[in-house]
Amino acid sequence: MAELAVVYLSTQGNTKKMAEAIAEGARTRHVEVKVDSFFEWDPAEAASADAIAVGSSTFDYAMHPPISKFIDKMVHAGVEGKTGAAFGSYGWSGEAPVQIANKLRKAGMEVIDPVLRIQYSPNEKDLLECNRLGKDLAGKLKRK
């Protein structure tokens, strides 16, 4: 069975809500999903999944440094040719998901566009978008 890793850094719980909705969408398409904070992941374990969605809230116009370091370690473990997605919540500027997508692309991943950015706490419509992203990831995995 295809496997999706959903890794996130969430400072106020908003990006976590997004991650859980992405995972739920992928599960409806019969993809095995592990979703957890990056604190709970080993970068090599995340890299071993068939697809990887990475999320971070934006802080000071960037992704948080700990998630950036996690991505670097995950990339070092080998992610080339895999499917990826970037997502995150933000208050003012929202650069983190774009920066995540750029890192994943540079590592040779095929990243789903557009990246998913949600301002503040996701509402019901936003969570449906997250769910759709999970379904899109599952669809790409099944076609590979």
PyMOL commands that set and color helices and strands:
alter all, ss='L'
color gray80, all
select helices_A, chain A and resi 14-27+38-40+43-47+65-77+96-106+124-143
alter helices_A, ss='H'
color red, helices_A
select strands_A, chain A and resi 3-9+32-37+51-56+58-59+62-63+83-90+110-111+116-119
alter strands_A, ss='S'
color yellow, strands_A
deselect
rebuild
show_as cartoon
